[in-house]
Amino acid sequence: MKFGIDRLLEDASLRAPLVGKRVALVAHPASVTRDLTHSLDALAALGDIRVTAAFGPQHGMRGEKQDNMVESADYTDPRHGVPVFSLYGDVRRPSGQMMSTFDVVLIDLQDLGCRIYTFITTLLYMLEAAAEHGKEVWVLDRPNPAGRPIEGLTLRAGWESFVGAGPMPMRHGLTLGELGFWFIEHFKLNVPYRVIEMEGYKPDAAPGFGWPIGERTWVNPSPNAPNLWMARAYAGTVMLEGATLSEGRGTTRPLEIFGAPDIDGRLVIEEMRKLAPHWLRGCVLRECFFEPTFHKHVKQLCSGVQIHTEDPAHYNHDAFKPWRVQALAFKAIRNLYPSYDLWRDFPYEYAFGKLPIDVINGSPLLREWVDDSNATPADLDALTLPDERAWAAERAKHLLY
């Protein structure tokens, strides 16, 4: 199969509308060609495209920022001499001065298929700025490694943020190119938009179910996204950023594990199986121990759980529900340790006056369900299933593959 960037590089007719125009690129470390050349380098080497600017999202154009919520500065690319503007520094939205440096912007970002992953908000902000300044936007499409399944509560009105670009569930099941079409329709944007589609992409095919295992090299789109297994679990484990539990930052398996020094992972798994065994299908939960080298619970031995999705004999793509698995883990901990200090309180992604767990979920509904001792898994399904069905119907017209 071919990604959008590879098709653009190989086919001069696809590039023809860019000839004579100033071209910008939004990219990050995973913006690479089949032979692992960075997209900025590959585009700059073409004789018929003039690259005049580049933009880096969260973690930077080259992925230099290892921890979460660390800003990047603007700089001049030393190899190509073009300005590289940070969209996770002094600003999140591109300024008028930035927009004046190009006519067409190419967006080549590897997404993880989760509403909270900030690259999709960067896409929205660029679309909005392009509509305001009369610029053209192209997305060079890439796979959604989490595949087509939909899961999670829809973001409620008033809960929009840099990790909540619009009213979609946590796991949206779209590629970045498809998501651009939804943004344009939902926000009624008047912007010239084009997707350079992938060739041969089969998001429902085993064993990758969204990622072409054995065909393409995985490059971390962000520092703590080290593999496909993390991407599969991420729509659930990202909620740990709003909890006092470690999400495994400071270990070699971030966002596949969770734990803390003062819980018992074995008991948590037992309680999860007791509460909602049907939510645990499609994966294997394993008791584990780890000692983070940085971040939460640094240098403390944590007891916890690893969510395994690697083995095709155990992984069921359609059955696996990472958001529900992590919600159930919170519920189990609340049942086992009723007074546990579970929720962090700090300005998460610049959302002041709101608990991070609520910002992440786009409403307080998940947290309230966890903290209500009378609430059952069926109660959470009653809230969530209508949201998931509604999104399936809404997104259908935008599916390209």
C-alpha positions in Angstrom: 0.0 0.0 0.0 1.0 3.6 -0.4 0.5 6.6 2.0 -0.5 10.0 0.7 3.0 11.4 0.8 4.4 8.5 -1.3 1.7 9.0 -3.9 2.4 12.7 -4.1 6.1 12.1 -4.5 5.7 9.5 -7.2 3.0 11.1 -9.3 3.9 14.5 -10.8 0.3 14.9 -12.0 -0.9 15.0 -8.4 1.6 17.7 -7.7 0.8 19.8 -10.7 -1.6 22.1 -8.9 1.2 23.0 -6.5 3.6 24.2 -9.2 4.3 27.9 -8.9 2.7 28.1 -5.5 4.4 28.6 -2.1 4.0 25.3 -0.2 4.0 24.8 3.6 4.2 21.5 5.5 2.7 20.5 8.9 4.7 17.5 10.0 6.2 15.6 13.0 8.7 12.7 13.4 6.4 10.1 11.9 6.0 12.2 8.7 8.2 9.9 6.7 8.2 8.2 3.3 8.3 4.5 2.7 12.2 4.6 2.8 12.0 6.7 6.1 13.0 10.0 4.6 11.3 12.8 6.5 8.6 14.4 4.4 10.2 17.9 4.6 13.4 16.5 3.2 11.6 14.6 0.5 9.5 17.5 -0.6 12.4 19.9 -0.6 14.3 17.6 -2.9 11.7 17.8 -5.6 12.4 20.2 -8.4 8.8 21.3 -9.0 7.6 22.2 -5.4 8.8 25.3 -3.5 8.6 24.7 0.2 8.6 28.1 2.0 7.6 27.2 5.6 6.9 24.3 7.9 4.9 23.8 11.1 5.5 21.6 14.0 2.6 20.4 16.3 2.9 19.2 19.9 6.3 17.6 20.6 7.9 19.5 17.7 8.6 19.0 14.0 11.4 16.6 14.8 9.8 15.2 18.0 12.4 16.7 20.3 10.1 17.3 23.3 9.9 14.0 25.3 7.4 14.9 28.0 3.8 15.9 27.7 2.7 19.6 27.7 6.2 20.9 26.9 6.2 23.8 24.4 8.4 24.2 21.4 9.9 27.4 20.0 10.0 28.7 16.4 13.3 28.2 14.5 14.8 28.1 11.1 15.4 24.7 9.6 19.2 24.4 9.3 19.1 22.1 6.3 16.5 23.9 4.1 16.6 27.4 5.5 12.8 27.7 5.9 11.0 29.0 9.0 9.5 26.2 11.2 6.6 27.6 13.2 5.5 26.0 16.4 1.8 25.3 16.9 2.5 24.2 20.4 4.4 27.2 21.8 3.4 30.8 22.1 0.3 30.0 20.0 -1.9 26.9 19.2 -3.6 28.6 16.3 -1.4 29.8 13.3 -1.1 33.6 13.3 -1.7 35.8 10.3 2.0 36.3 9.9 2.5 32.5 9.7 -0.3 32.1 7.2 1.3 34.8 5.0 4.2 32.5 4.2 2.4 30.0 1.9 -0.4 29.5 -0.5 -1.1 25.8 0.1 -0.4 23.8 3.2 0.2 20.1 3.2 -0.7 18.3 6.4 1.2 15.0 6.8 0.6 13.8 10.4 0.3 10.3 11.7 -2.7 10.3 14.0 -3.7 7.7 16.6 -7.5 7.8 16.0 -8.3 9.3 19.4 -10.2 12.6 20.0 -7.7 13.7 22.6 -4.6 13.4 20.4 -3.8 17.0 19.7 -2.8 16.6 16.0 -6.5 16.6 15.0 -7.1 19.9 16.8 -4.1 21.3 14.9 -5.8 20.2 11.7 -9.0 22.0 12.7 -7.1 25.2 13.7 -5.3 25.1 10.4 -8.5 24.6 8.4 -10.1 27.5 10.3 -7.1 29.8 9.7 -7.0 28.8 6.0 -10.7 29.7 5.6 -10.0 33.1 7.2 -6.9 33.9 5.1 -7.9 32.3 1.8 -5.4 29.5 1.8 -5.7 25.9 0.5 -5.3 22.8 2.7 -4.2 19.3 1.5 -4.0 16.3 3.8 -1.6 13.6 2.8 -3.5 10.8 4.3 -2.1 8.1 6.6 -3.7 5.1 8.4 -5.7 5.2 11.6 -3.9 2.5 13.6 -6.8 2.1 15.9 -9.0 1.2 12.9 -12.7 1.8 12.3 -14.3 0.9 15.7 -16.1 3.7 17.6 -16.1 4.1 21.3 -16.7 6.6 24.1 -18.9 9.5 25.1 -19.3 12.4 22.7 -17.8 15.6 23.8 -20.5 17.9 25.3 -21.0 21.5 24.3 -18.9 23.9 26.4 -16.1 21.3 26.9 -14.2 22.1 23.7 -10.4 22.3 24.3 -7.1 21.6 22.6 -7.8 17.9 23.4 -11.4 18.2 22.4 -11.8 19.7 18.9 -15.5 18.9 18.5 -18.5 16.7 19.4 -17.1 13.3 18.5 -16.5 10.2 20.7 -13.1 9.4 22.1 -12.3 6.8 19.4 -13.6 8.3 16.1 -12.5 5.7 13.6 -11.5 8.1 10.8 -8.3 8.9 9.0 -7.0 12.5 9.2 -8.1 13.1 5.7 -11.6 11.9 6.4 -11.7 13.9 9.7 -11.0 17.1 7.7 -14.1 16.6 5.7 -16.1 16.2 8.9 -14.6 19.4 10.4 -15.4 21.4 7.2 -19.0 20.2 7.3 -19.6 20.5 11.0 -18.0 23.9 11.4 -19.2 25.2 8.0 -15.8 26.2 6.8 -15.3 27.7 3.4 -11.8 26.4 2.5 -10.4 24.6 -0.6 -9.6 21.1 0.7 -8.1 18.1 -0.9 -7.0 14.7 0.4 -4.3 12.7 -1.3 -5.7 9.3 -0.5 -3.8 6.2 0.4 -3.7 3.4 -2.1 -4.5 -0.1 -1.0 -5.6 0.8 2.5 -7.8 -1.8 4.1 -8.7 -0.7 7.7 -10.7 -3.8 8.5 -8.1 -6.4 7.4 -6.2 -8.6 9.8 -3.7 -8.6 11.4 -3.2 -4.8 11.5 -6.9 -3.6 11.4 -5.8 -0.1 10.5 -2.0 -0.4 10.5 -0.2 -2.2 7.7 1.9 -4.6 9.8 4.8 -5.9 7.9 4.5 -3.3 5.2 5.4 0.0 6.9 7.8 0.9 9.7 6.3 2.3 12.9 7.8 5.7 13.8 6.7 7.3 17.0 4.2 10.1 16.2 4.8 11.3 19.7 7.5 10.2 22.2 5.2 8.0 24.2 3.6 6.3 21.3 6.1 3.6 20.7 4.1 0.9 19.0 0.8 -0.3 17.6 -0.2 -1.9 20.8 -0.1 1.5 22.6 -2.2 3.0 19.8 -4.8 0.3 20.3 -5.1 0.9 24.0 -4.7 4.7 23.9 -8.4 5.7 23.7 -8.6 4.3 27.2 -5.2 4.7 28.8 -5.1 8.4 27.8 -7.6 8.9 30.6 -4.8 8.1 33.1 -3.4 11.5 32.3 -6.2 12.8 34.4 -5.7 10.3 37.2 -3.1 9.9 40.0 -2.2 6.5 38.7 0.9 6.2 36.5 0.2 5.6 32.8 3.7 4.1 32.4 5.5 7.3 31.4 9.1 6.7 32.5 8.9 3.0 31.4 9.4 1.3 28.1 5.6 0.5 27.7 3.8 3.9 28.3 0.1 4.0 27.9 -0.2 0.2 27.8 0.1 -0.1 31.6 -1.2 1.6 34.7 -0.5 1.3 38.3 0.6 2.9 41.6 2.5 2.0 44.7 -0.7 1.8 46.8 -2.9 -0.5 44.8 -2.8 -4.2 44.1 -2.9 -5.0 40.4 -4.1 -8.6 40.9 -7.1 -7.4 43.0 -7.9 -4.8 40.4 -8.1 -7.3 37.6 -10.2 -9.6 39.8 -12.6 -6.8 40.5 -12.8 -5.8 36.9 -13.7 -9.3 35.9 -16.3 -9.5 38.6 -17.9 -6.2 37.5 -18.1 -6.5 33.7 -16.4 -9.5 32.1 -18.0 -8.6 28.8 -16.1 -5.4 28.6 -12.8 -7.2 28.8 -13.1 -9.3 25.6 -10.6 -9.0 22.9 -7.5 -8.4 25.1 -5.6 -10.0 28.0 -5.0 -8.2 31.3 -1.8 -9.1 33.2 -0.6 -8.1 36.6 2.7 -6.3 36.4 5.2 -4.3 38.4 7.2 -1.3 37.3 9.3 1.6 38.6 9.0 4.8 36.5 12.2 6.6 35.9 10.4 9.9 35.5 6.9 11.4 35.8 4.3 10.1 38.3 5.5 7.8 41.1 9.1 8.2 39.9 11.5 5.6 41.4 8.7 4.0 43.3 7.6 0.4 42.8 4.1 0.3 41.3 1.8 -2.6 41.2 -0.4 -2.5 38.1 -1.9 -3.9 35.0 -0.7 -4.3 31.4 -3.3 -4.4 28.6 -2.1 -6.9 26.0 -3.3 -6.7 22.4 -0.2 -8.1 20.6 -1.1 -11.8 20.2 -3.5 -12.5 17.3 -4.7 -15.5 19.2 -6.0 -13.3 22.0 -6.7 -10.0 20.3 -10.2 -9.4 18.9 -10.3 -6.1 17.1 -14.1 -5.7 17.1 -14.5 -6.9 20.6 -11.7 -4.8 22.2 -13.1 -1.7 24.0 -10.1 0.2 25.5 -12.2 3.1 26.8 -14.4 0.7 28.7 -11.5 -1.3 29.9 -9.9 1.8 31.5 -13.2 3.1 32.8 -13.7 -0.3 34.5 -10.3 -0.2 36.0 -11.1 3.2 37.6 -14.4 1.7 38.9 -12.6 -1.3 40.3 -10.1 0.9 42.2 -13.0 3.0 43.5 -14.7 -0.1 44.7 -11.6 -1.6 46.3 -10.3 1.7 47.8 -13.4 4.0 48.2 -11.4 7.0 49.5 -8.6 6.7 47.0 -7.3 10.0 45.7 -7.9 9.1 42.1 -8.3 12.4 40.2 -5.6 14.9 39.5 -6.3 18.6 39.6 -4.2 21.0 37.5 -4.7 23.1 34.3 -4.6 20.2 31.8 -3.8 21.5 28.3 -4.6 25.1 29.4 -8.2 24.2 30.5 -8.4 26.2 33.7 -11.0 25.5 36.4 -11.9 22.0 35.2 -10.6 18.6 36.3 -8.3 17.0 33.8 -10.4 13.8 33.7 -13.4 15.8 32.6 -11.5 17.8 30.0 -10.2 14.5 28.6 -13.7 13.0 28.4 -15.4 16.1 27.2 -17.8 16.2 30.2 -17.9 15.0 33.9 -20.1 12.0 33.0 -17.3 9.4 33.1 -15.9 10.7 36.4 -19.4 10.9 37.9 -20.1 7.3 36.9 -16.8 6.1 38.5 -17.5 7.9 41.7 -21.2 6.9 42.1 -21.1 3.7 44.2 -24.5 2.7 42.8 -23.7 3.2 39.1 -23.3 0.0 37.1 -21.6 -0.8 33.8 -25.0 -0.9 32.2 -25.5 2.7 33.3 -22.4 3.8 31.5 -23.5 1.8 28.4 -26.9 3.6 28.6 -25.0 6.9 28.3 -22.5 5.9 25.7 -24.2 3.5 23.2 -26.5 6.2 21.8 -23.5 8.5 21.3 -21.6 5.8 19.5 -24.5 4.9 17.2 -25.1 8.6 16.4 -21.4 9.0 15.4 -21.5 5.9 13.2 -24.3 7.5 11.2 -22.7 10.9 11.1 -19.3 9.9 9.9 -20.5 7.4 7.2 -20.6 10.0 4.4 -17.0 10.9 5.0 -15.4 7.5 4.7 -13.0 7.3 1.9 -11.8 3.7 2.3 
